[in-house]
Amino acid sequence: METQIIDVDFDDGFKSIAKIVKDSYSEYEVALLEYYGDGEWDFDTEEPILITKDSVSGLSLIHISEP
C-alpha cells in the first residue's frame, strides 16, 4: 500500500489527501498534501503523521512512483 493516495477523515472533522509512507498492522504513516503557495502542492514527507487505518475514507487507484 505504500505510495497509495488516500482520503483521511480526522476526529475533528478535518479531511485531507495523503500519501502512505509506511504500512503497519493497524496504522499508516502518511504524508499530508500541503499547499506551498504559487500553485505548488506536494506531500509533506519531512513531517509524516500516524493515522489509524479506520481513518481512511477512500483509496485512489493512482500510485505515485518515487524517482
Secondary structure as UniProt FT lines:
FT   TURN            2..3
FT   STRAND          4..9
FT   TURN            11..12
FT   STRAND          15..23
FT   STRAND          27..37
FT   TURN            38..39
FT   STRAND          40..43
FT   TURN            45..46
FT   STRAND          49..52
FT   HELIX           53..55
FT   STRAND          56..63
//
